[in-house]
Amino acid sequence: GADHLINYVERPFADAVRELFGKPRIQGGGGVDVAVNFSGGDTWIATQKCVRAGGRILTCGATAGFDVGTDLRYLWTFEHTVIGSNGWSVADLEALLALIANGRLQPAIDRILPLDEVSEGERLLEEREVLGKVLVAP
């Protein structure tokens, strides 16, 4: 359901958001309504700079680091709402699997590796050489 996707490897995502939607303004306009940050780390402040006044930031991971700086000027000036989401309850996982089973959600699977190549799968993930998931088949 996303209207736009930005490949952060090709260019800084904050620049792309500004180009697509304009710079967020305190009086309104510019920026995105919701930003989902899966990685934390050095992407956190850039995420704050993309969200419109009154917008929301959803955080659901810290693969790039959990000890992030927060630019409080953006938090209070733009009155952002920060929401944490674990999404790992049994009910959440059942709902996710039902969406996949019904064909309403297509998971991005980069590749399937045999069990004896599990270390290669880990390397691919750590080096960010995949787009989506790496599955290991027994």
Buried (B, 14 or more C-beta within 10 A) or exposed (E): EEEEEBEEEEEEBBEBBBEEBEBBEEEEEBBBEEBBBEBBBEBBEBBBBBBBBEBBBBBBBBEBEEEBEEEEEBBEEBEBEBEEEEEEEEEEEEEEEEEEEEEEEEEEEBBEBEEEBEEBBEEBBEEEEBEEEBEBEE
